[in-house]
Amino acid sequence: MPKSRTFNLMDAQTCFDTPVARLPLRVALSFPHSALAIGIAQGALDDIVDLAAAKSRSMKSGAAYRRCAPVRHELGRCSVRLVAARAMLDRTPNSAGRREPKGGN
């Protein structure tokens, strides 16, 4: 293979002048991976909420876990963190387009 037809994927220059194209490859690929992780976390949180609604505590009066203050607190904390992660993911690619790359053009 002639060297003129090869390139280093990590150092390659793009021919597109778009905000996402200016990002390093590892950063550009992190957005889809982050979205996948947030989706998995949302599914896990939904499953835990369903379980808390159905499962009762054996030590006290058979009340459902959803009525237990520490469980509600932890579920709320996890829900807020998930919303914050989703908001950060929504905001980050958009803010990348408003910043000038280092060295300026």
Secondary structure, DSSP 4 states (H G I P E B T S, - for coil): --GGG---TTTPPPS--SHHHHS-HHHHHHHHHHHHHHHHHHHHHHHHHHHHHH-B-TTTTT-BGGG-HHHHHHHHHHHHHHHHHHHHHHHHHHHHTTSPPTT--
